[in-house]
Amino acid sequence: MWAIALDKVVSVHGARDPEVLPRMAEVFAALRAEMEMHMHKEEAILFPSIEQYGRAEVQNRPTPPVPFGTIANPIAMMEREHVSAGDALGEIRTLTNDFELPPYACSTVKALYEGLQVLEADLHVHIHLENNILFPRAIALEKR
């Protein structure tokens, strides 16, 4: 949804803001691609292993082995990707001057900036929950 709005904003207003809008579209496209791959890896690889660990704890069984040595390996990769996503969001925030609406802002630009702020906040919560709650718990479960 935001990619469509951003494409529209770039096509309509890109010439007015050639330093910001095309770069913002580029950063957002890279962020989107990275996050889609990130979520796929979490859903296909990491989360099933964490679920097995939780089941083993509830059933008082040993933690099952994982095909990647230790749960810390994919977690480290996810954390690096979280840093990269944060960097991309930071660049978007910088490009938009902390989401300050430009003088040419139409309703689409306003909606886009609001949506990007919501995305940033949601992603920060997501990253916090994984880095500070889920991942440490998964590592602790593996070590039990």
Order of alpha helices (4+ residues) and beta strands (2+ residues): alpha-alpha-alpha-alpha-alpha-alpha
